[in-house]
Amino acid sequence: MNTKKTRQVRVGQYILGGGNPVRVQSMCNTDTRDTNATIAQILRLEAAGCEINRVAVPDMEAAQNLGKIKKGINSPLVADIHFDYKLALEAIKQGVDKVRINPGNIGAADNVRQVVQAAKDKGVAIRIGVNAGSLKYLKEIEGKPNLTSFEWAEIMTREALDQADILEKLNFKDILVSLKADDLPRTIAANELFAKTSDIPLHIGLTEAGSFLSGTVKSSIALGTLLKNDIGATIRVSLTEDPVLQVRTAYEILKALDMRKFGPDIISCPTCGRCRVNIAQTVKELENRIYSDKELLAKATGLKIAVMGCIVNGPGEARDANFGIAGGVNEGLWFIDGKAVSKIPQADWIETILNKIRERNAF
Ligand code: SF4
């Protein structure tokens, strides 16, 4: 089932699934008991465009701190809980917008009933998270090292549906599901199979994707493949990195697929022996300046900016952009909306581009 046809689930101010925009999530790596550090990180994530933030809730002290965190932030807050239904009850009492918990892992039926009732009373959604590394059906896999990704997908989907069934039998429908593995074939197969089987919207991501470079490549392929087939209501890019970079990467994936607009589209060449200007440094600084300034970011959203090394490909790309520079020797030919305007020294490139962005209205 593609995302346009899934049921809709509210999480805070957002409606997920059912054709609504794909939302970007991240997860804090602060100690949830540390109110100031967690709020500060979520505010940084929000400034980077993160729309839904998840925190780990390992104990009651962390659960009891969620209300204070919620008061200090603007985005929906998700409590990530394993095994202990009392933590889920406390998190809901503290005002979180979604709980990530697996009903099949929290013991007696009455524990599940209490969590579901509390979630219903407060309008809180529940995400069921199925990870290939911690499957309930792990026994079925033991001694079978050569399972295909499709066989993995069947087991992961069955586990997710069993968990969802527990909630649906209690007439609870505000469910999201995630099916994650640390490799592409299983992640893609599991999400595709689940999407064919159920109308529950999916939160998609590759778990433990790795370092910035390898994690970005793997996540881009996995999420790109699924999103292109209209699978996924929310995404998270897991990287062993600052969570802000996870958010930036998630938006780059959505932008590349033309699914969301966020920040400018910066075109730059890889440079070669013809280049007599510093393109890499210019692009890095330009991005840093734009993404660290809320007003600039809003105004730059939807703009195409080309920063090119020389006259071989430079004028063509620069002409095709809203603003473009084609490098020469320590200077560049400056284009606005397809027209060559003037030559400017490299030292003035960044301020010239930023000033032009400021003059534009937000798209
Ligand atoms: S635009 Fe010029 S400097 Fe950049 S890669 Fe092409 S030929 Fe080389």
Residues whose N, C-alpha, C, O or C-beta is under 5 A from the ligand:
A	BS01	SF4	C269 P270 T271 C272 R274 C275 M308 G309 C310 V312 N313 G314
